[in-house]
Amino acid sequence: MKDLKEELKIVVLANDLFFSSKIKEAVKSLNLSHNLEFVKDEAGLYDLLHTANNFLIVFDLNLRTHNVVDTIKRLNELKKEKRIHIIGYIPHVQTHLYKNALEAGCDAVFPRSQFSKKIKDIIKSYINL
């Protein structure tokens, strides 16, 4: 059962240090650093899903470690049990991945440049959903 009052846990699956640091900085400015977790792979992500019921999962959709679109599909199956929001970012030229991620159930996909500029506002928009 979804607990709508539980504080948002932010989980980031990315290997780009630049974007990881920008995410960390934005989350810190929102006083949510204690709710931020970085994971390196899908196994780490699923381990964290047992720790809470309210998640914002941020994907670098350009990861080469596994099929991110398949992971998004599997996460959508968990939305019946947990409150999960999924967002991703990609280079603007990867339009096929943009479309595939949205079809798989990603709530929003941003070009890297837009995500970089508006990361704090993007994260903030999911805090009280």
C-alpha positions as CSV (number, residue, x, y, z in Angstrom):
1,M,0.0,0.0,0.0
2,K,1.3,3.5,-0.9
3,D,2.1,5.8,2.0
4,L,1.5,9.3,0.5
5,K,3.0,11.1,3.4
6,E,6.3,9.3,3.4
7,E,9.2,11.5,2.5
8,L,10.6,11.2,-1.0
9,K,13.7,9.1,-1.5
10,I,15.8,10.1,-4.5
11,V,17.7,7.4,-6.3
12,V,20.1,8.2,-9.1
13,L,21.4,5.7,-11.5
14,A,24.2,7.4,-13.4
15,N,27.9,7.2,-14.0
16,D,28.5,10.7,-15.2
17,L,30.4,12.5,-12.4
18,F,29.4,16.0,-13.7
19,F,25.7,15.2,-13.6
20,S,26.0,13.3,-10.3
21,S,27.5,16.3,-8.7
22,K,24.9,18.7,-10.1
23,I,22.1,16.4,-8.8
24,K,23.8,16.2,-5.4
25,E,24.1,20.0,-5.3
26,A,20.4,20.5,-6.2
27,V,19.2,18.0,-3.7
28,K,21.4,19.6,-1.0
29,S,19.9,23.0,-1.7
30,L,16.4,21.4,-1.2
31,N,17.6,20.1,2.2
32,L,17.1,16.5,1.1
33,S,20.7,15.2,1.1
34,H,19.7,12.6,3.7
35,N,17.2,11.2,1.1
36,L,19.7,10.9,-1.8
37,E,21.2,7.6,-2.9
38,F,23.5,6.9,-5.9
39,V,23.6,3.4,-7.3
40,K,25.9,2.0,-9.9
41,D,23.6,-0.7,-11.3
42,E,20.2,-2.2,-11.5
43,A,20.9,-4.6,-8.5
44,G,21.7,-1.6,-6.3
45,L,18.5,0.1,-7.4
46,Y,16.4,-2.9,-6.5
47,D,18.1,-3.3,-3.1
48,L,17.1,0.3,-2.3
49,L,13.4,-0.2,-3.3
50,H,13.0,-2.3,-0.1
51,T,13.9,0.7,2.1
52,A,10.9,3.0,1.4
53,N,7.7,3.5,-0.5
54,N,8.0,6.9,-2.1
55,F,10.7,7.3,-4.8
56,L,12.0,9.6,-7.5
57,I,14.3,7.6,-9.7
58,V,16.6,9.5,-11.9
59,F,18.2,7.7,-14.8
60,D,21.0,8.6,-17.2
61,L,19.2,6.9,-20.1
62,N,22.5,6.7,-21.9
63,L,24.0,4.2,-19.5
64,R,25.8,1.3,-21.1
65,T,25.8,-1.0,-18.0
66,H,22.3,-2.5,-18.8
67,N,19.1,-1.9,-20.7
68,V,17.6,1.1,-19.0
69,V,14.4,0.8,-20.9
70,D,13.8,-2.7,-19.6
71,T,14.5,-1.5,-16.1
72,I,11.9,1.2,-16.5
73,K,9.4,-1.3,-17.6
74,R,10.0,-3.5,-14.5
75,L,9.8,-0.5,-12.2
76,N,6.4,0.4,-13.6
77,E,5.1,-2.9,-12.5
78,L,6.1,-1.9,-8.9
79,K,4.0,1.3,-9.1
80,K,1.0,-0.8,-7.8
81,E,2.9,-1.3,-4.5
82,K,5.0,1.8,-4.2
83,R,4.9,5.4,-5.2
84,I,7.6,5.6,-7.9
85,H,8.3,8.5,-10.3
86,I,10.8,7.9,-13.0
87,I,12.7,10.6,-14.9
88,G,15.6,10.4,-17.3
89,Y,18.0,12.6,-19.2
90,I,19.7,12.0,-22.5
91,P,21.7,13.8,-25.3
92,H,19.1,15.6,-27.4
93,V,20.1,13.6,-30.6
94,Q,18.9,10.3,-29.2
95,T,15.3,10.7,-30.2
96,H,14.7,6.9,-30.4
97,L,15.8,6.5,-26.8
98,Y,13.6,9.4,-25.7
99,K,10.5,7.8,-27.3
100,N,11.4,4.3,-26.0
101,A,11.8,5.5,-22.4
102,L,8.5,7.3,-22.4
103,E,6.7,4.3,-23.9
104,A,8.4,2.1,-21.2
105,G,6.9,4.3,-18.5
106,C,9.3,7.1,-17.8
107,D,7.3,10.0,-16.4
108,A,9.5,12.6,-18.1
109,V,12.6,12.6,-20.3
110,F,14.8,15.7,-20.5
111,P,17.6,16.6,-22.9
112,R,20.9,16.8,-20.9
113,S,21.2,20.6,-21.4
114,Q,17.7,21.3,-20.1
115,F,18.1,18.8,-17.2
116,S,21.4,20.5,-16.2
117,K,19.8,24.0,-16.2
118,K,16.6,23.1,-14.4
119,I,17.6,20.2,-12.2
120,K,16.6,21.8,-8.9
121,D,13.1,22.8,-10.2
122,I,12.6,19.4,-11.8
123,I,13.4,17.6,-8.5
124,K,11.4,20.1,-6.5
125,S,8.3,19.4,-8.7
126,Y,8.3,15.8,-7.5
127,I,8.6,16.5,-3.8
128,N,4.9,17.0,-2.9
129,L,3.3,14.7,-5.5
